[in-house]
Amino acid sequence: MRELRRNMRLIGVLLVCFFVGVGGWFGYTTWTQGSRWAMSSSNTRLNRAKNSVVMGSITDRDGYALAWTDAEGVRRYAGDFAVRLALSQTVGDTMSMSGTGVQTFFASTLVGMSGSIIDRTWQWLSGETARGDDIQLTVDAKLSGVIAQNFPSGYTGAVVVINYKTGEILAPVSMPEYDPESLGTNVPDTAYFNRCLQGRYTPGSTFKIVTLASALENLPGALSHAFTCAGSREFGGGAVTCLSGTKAHGQMDLHSAFVESCNVSFATLSYELGQSALLRTAEAFGFDDDFTFSDVMLYASSFPKDIGSVSELAWSGVGQGRVLVTPLHMAMIAGAVANGGVMMEPKLVKQITGSTGLPRLRAAPGVYRRVMSASTASIIGSYMEDTVASGTGSRARIQGYTVCGKTGSAETSDDKNVETNAWFVGYLAEEQYPYAVAVVLEQGGSGGNLAATLAAKALSEAIDLVG
């Protein structure tokens, strides 16, 4: 009998632990993925609310109206046509054509399903038509519009500007764009696709930031490493080349290899590091993480876990092969360098206001994680500063300000006639202007040309418009 009671107590404890675990899991997933559940097309409660509730408005960080419902119940969008298009994928539309748009991702908030009891009671007592919550975004409408207008004609791609101290997304521009007031009218096939969040691109040499961090933290004496670049080098039967093997950099140290973006040197670093160390650093930077940020649906970046050859390892270290990353994630990586090794969570929502006019939520900065030591970040930052001052990123210079950056030219085809994707990632090393940027131009050629020029324009306008 005594043994039976002991077994029953044990079973009872196990059942309590089970239910506590399930409850904890449910609470955590509701907190982190509630927006994903709520926006599901199968959410019948949400669909009913859309037909009986006046959707809340969406404004930019300065209160500029991006979306609202007029007196006739028609959804309206920004009067500035350039702004309306520039933020089309970010604001979204009522038909959820842009799946990551605010009007889809925060649909339950905009129709009041997430509102407080006080808001609902106020609406019932006042007899007013039920109204959803208003959302103020972190984005700057003017900055986004100017970037879109300066985007090189005929190219597709993305530009992301963030505040690397707070994680606020200031300008998320994805090209091509669309007009939410004219859905289905002359809209390019991929216009609803938000390249800032969903575009998973080969990063090319911008990934050398991660490889450099891995070398500094895993290879003893990395700073005194010497390399010899003859334009190409064999790794396990495959050749890694610099500029298609036409340029031999000669004798290089770690600093010059980064500033001049030498593939051979960084492939050698990758080989010396080995897959385990390089993968560990990539994962520390957020690669292969299932991002569950509350404000944005950011697609996962990836670094291969099953590298099968020395050649693939070497190419992975220079950001080629199966390495994939989103533009927002690259802006976060550049921002982490500027922020002493600390990567912030991306923030898109600045404030949510209920129907009573009282703020229901104010965004607060959140740390994603420390991705490298402060000393490592300092060294990489100095290399990025020299890359813009005297290296491949010279077109990103802004008179009177210190710009730090890294260029990238990512191959996407074995056909050498196909232009590489052009990358530039960087930041302003100014306490007053803590802005980081990522630019990718599909088939834009060298990252030191159009991409670097556009990055300089984006950062310069951020200084003037955001302040």
N, C-alpha and C positions, 0 to 999 in steps of 0.2 A: 504493500500500500504506500509506504514511504517513497519507494522508487517511482511508483505511478505518479504521485503528486509532484515529485521532482521533474519528471518528464513533461507533465502538464505545464508546470511553470516555465520550463525551457521553451516549449511550443508557444506559450503565451508571449514570452519575451521576443521570440523570433517573429511572431505575427505583428507585434507592436513595431518592431524595427522595420518590417516590410512596409507597413502602412505609412510610417514616418518617411521612409525612403521614397515611396510613391508620391506622397504629398509634397516632399521637397523637390522631387523631379518635376512634378506638375507646376509648382510655383516658379521654379527656375525657367522652365521652357515657356511658361506664360509671360514672364517678365522679358525674356530675351527674344521670343518669337511670336509674341501676341499679335503684332501687326501682320505677320505672315499668315497666321490663322484667320484673322479677321477679314483680310482682303480676298479670301478664297471665293471663287465664283459660286461655290456650293453653300455659302453662308446666306441662308434664306432671310434671316433677320436683318442682315445688312441690306439686302436687295429691297426689302419692304421699307426700311428706313429711308432709302434714297428717294422713294416715291412720296413720302409723307413729311419729310423734314427739309428745311431750307439749308443747303450745305453752307458751312462756314467759309470765310474768305481766306485767301492766302496772300501774304505780303512779303516783300523783301526785308532786309535788315533795317532799312530806313522807313518802312511803312508804305512803300510803293506797291500799289495793288497789282497782283499777278493773276488772281482769279477770284471771282465773286459771282453771286446770283442776283440778277436784276429784279425789278418789281414784277415782271412777267414770268419769273421763274426760269429765265434763260441764263445759262452759265456764260459769263463773259471773261475775257482775258486781257492782258496788258495792252494799253492803247498804243504804246511804242512798238511798232511792228518788229524792229530789230530785237528788242528785248523778248517779245512774245515767242519768236522763233528760237532765240538763243537758249531760252530756258524751257523749251517745249517738253523735252524728255524729263526734266526735273520736276516741273509742275504737273505734267501729265494731262490727262483728259478724262471725261466722264465715261468713255467707252473702254477705258483701261487698255488702250492700244500700246501705251508705254507702261509696261508692267512694273517698272521701278519708280514711276512718278508718284509725287506726293498724294495726288487725288486717288491713287490706287493703294499705295502703301499705308496711308493714313486715312483711308476711307471711313473707318469706324469713328475716328475722332471728328472728322468733318461733318458727319451726320449725327453727332452727339451721343453715340453709343458708349463712349468712354467718359462722358460727362459726369459731374458729381451730382449727388442727391439735391444739393442746394440749387444747382442750375435747373434741374428738372422741376423742382418745387416752384421756383420763381416763374418758370414758363407756365405752369399749371395755374398758379394764382393770378398771373397777369392776363391770362387768356390769349397770349400771343401764340402764333404758329411756332411749333417746335423748330428750334434752330441749332445747328451744330456748332462746334467750337471753331474759333479762328486760329490759324497757324501763321506765325511769323518765322520766316526762314533766315538762315545765316547768310544767304547769298546776297551779293550786291548786283542789282539789276543793271545799272549803268555799266559796270565793269564787264559783266557777261555780254552785254550787247556790243560793246566796243571790241572785245576779243573776237566775237563772231564776225563782225564787220571786217576785221583785219586778218581773218583766216584766209590763207592762200586760195585763190579761186581754182576750182577744179579738183581740190583734194578732199579726202575724207580723213577723219581722225578725231582727236580730242585734245582739249586743254583743261587742266584743273589747277586752280589756285586755292591754297588753303592757308590758314593762320597756324603755323606750326607750334605755337604756344598753347592755343586753345583747341585745336582740331577743327575749328569752324571752316566749312566749305564756302569759299567766297565766290568762286566762279566755276561752274561745271558746264563746259561747252562741248557738245557732241555734234559732229557733222557727218552726214547731212542732218538737217533739222526739219521740222514740220510745223504747220499752223494748226493748233488745237481747235480753232474756229472753222476749219475747212478740212475735216478728216476725210481722207480718201481722195482728195482732189490734187492730182499731180504730185503725189507723195512718193519719193524714192523708196524702194523696197526695204532699205535698212534704216530709214529715218526714225522709226519708233525704237530702235535699238540704242540704248544709252551706252556709248563707248567708254564713258568715264568709269562706269561701274561694272559693265558687262563685257567690255572688250578685253579679251585675254590675248595679249600680244607677246611675241618674242622680244625681250628687252634689249638685246644686243649689248653694246658696251656699257650701258647704264648699269648693268648688273655687276660691273667691276667694282662698284661701291661695296657690294656684299662680299665679293671675293677678296677685296682689299681688307675689309674688316676681319674676315676669317684668317687671313695671313697674319695680320697684326696681333691677333689674339691666340693663334695656334702654332705659328712658326717662330721658334727662337731666332733672334737676330734678323727678323724680316726686313727691318729698315736698312740693313747693310747688304741686302741681297743684290747681286749683280747679274745682269742678263746680257746675252748676245743675240740680237735679232738679225737674221739674214733674210727677212721677208717671209719666211715660212719655216716650219719645223714638223717633222714626222712624229706622231704620237700613236703608237700601236697600229701602224699601217695606214693611218689617215693624216693628212697634212692640215695644220692650222696656219692660215695665212694672214698677212697684214695688207689690206688694200689689194686683194687678189694677188698677193705675192710680188707686187711691183715696187714696194717700198721697203727697204731694209733700214731699220732704225739704228742698227749698230750696237755699240755698248750703251747699256742703260742701267740706271738704278731704279728702285721702286717708285720714287717720285716721278721721274721722267717717263717711266712706263705708263703711269696713270695719266699724266698730263698730255702725253702724245698718243694715248689710247693704243698701246702696243698689244695686239692679240697674242703674239708669240710669248711675250713675257707673262701675261696673265694665264695663258694656257699652261705654262711651266709652273706657275704658282698653284694652279688647280691640281696639276699632277702631283706636286709635292705635298699638298694638303691631303689629298685622297678624298674619296667619296664621303666617308663618314664625317669628317670635320667640316667639309663644305656644306653637306646636307644639314648638319647641326646648326651652322650659322644661318643658312637660308631659312630654316624653320624658326629660329630665334627672331628673324626679321618678318615673320608672318606667312612665309610660303607654306602651302599645304594646310593652312588653318581654315577651319570652317567659320568664317567671320559671322558673328551674330550681333552686330552693332544695332542699337535700338533705332537709329535714325535713317540708316541707309542699307539697302540690300546689295552689299558688295560681293561680287563673285570671287571665288578663291583663286589665288595665284598658286603656281605649282612648280616644284623642283623635283626631277625624277629620283625616285627611291631605288630604282632597279637599273642603274647604269651598268651596261653590259660590256663596255670596252674602254680602253684607255683613251681612245680617240673621242668618244662621247663625253668622258669626264673632262678632257681638255677643252672641248667646245662649250660644255656647260659653264665652265669658269669664265667664259667671255660672253655669256648670256645668249647662247645659240642652242640649237637642238630642241629639246622638249621643255625648256624653261619658259614659263608663261607668266605674265603679270598684267594687272589692270593699271590704267593711268592714275587712278586715285591712290592705289597702293604705292606706286612709284613716287608720287608727291609726298606720301607719308614717310617713305624711306629717306627722301631728301630732307624732309622736315626733321626727322630723327637725328640726322647729322647735325643740323643747326641747333637742335634742342639738347645737345650734350648727350646724345644716345638714347633719349626717351622718346618713344613714339606715342602720340596722342590718338585717342579714339576720334574718328571723323564725326563731326556734328553738322547736321543739316537744319535742325529745328532750334530756333532761338527761344521761342516762347509760344505757349498755347493759352488762349484766353477763352473763358467760358461765356455763356450767354449773358451773365450778369455784368460782364465787363471786367471781371477780376481775373488776374493771371492764375491759371491752374497749374502751370508748369513753366519753370525757367531753367534753361539748359545750363549745366555746369560742366567745366572741362573735366575730362576723364582720361586717365593714363591707360593706354592699351598695354604696354609693357616697356621695360628697358631692354633695348635690342643689342646694345654694346656698351662698353665702358666709356666714361667721359673722355678719357685720354685717347682712346681709339677714335672717337668722334672728332676730337680736336685735330688729330693728324689728318683724317680724311677731309675735314673741312678746309684745312690749309692746302691740300692737294687740289680740291675743287676750286678754291679761290685762284690758284695758279693756272688751272685749266682754262678759266675765263680770261684771266689777265694776259696769258702768253701762250696758251695751248689751243686745243681744237675748238673750244667754246668761246672764242674771242668775239663773235658776233652777238653774244648775250650781254656785253658790257653796257652799263648805264652810267653816264657821266655823273660823277659826284657820289656814287654809291658803290658798295662792294657786293658784287654778285659772285656766287660760288656755284659751280655746276659740273655736269658731266654729259657729254654727247654720246649718241649711240646710232649705229647704222645696222639695222637688223635684217638679215637675209631671211626671206620667206619662200624662196623657190630655188631649185637647183639650176634653173635657167638664169644665167648671168645677165641676160637682157632685161630681166625684171628688176626694177629699181628696189633698193632696200627701203624698209620703213625708217623714217627719220625720227630720232628721239632727242629730246633735251630735258634733263631734270636739274633743278637747282633751287637756290633760295637767296634771299637778301640777308646779308650778315649785318643787319641794322636793328638795334634794340627797339626802335620806334616803329619799324615796319617788318614784323616777323612773318614774312610771306614766303611760301615755297610753291614751286610750279612744276608741272609735268606736261610735256607736249609730245604728241605722237602724230606724225603725218604719214598716212599709208602711201607707200611708194614715193616718199618724199626725198629719197636720196640720202646724202650725207647729213647727219644730225647737226653738224656745225654750220649749216646754211640756213634754210628756211625755218627749221625747228628752233634753232638758237635765236634767230631774229624775232620770231613770234613770242618766244619766252621773254625776251627783253621788253617787248611791247606790253605783254601781260603784266609783268612786274612793275613797269613804269606807270602804267595806268592804275595799278593797285595803290601805288604811292599817292597818286593824285586824287583818286576817287574814294578810296576807303579811308586813307589817312592813318 
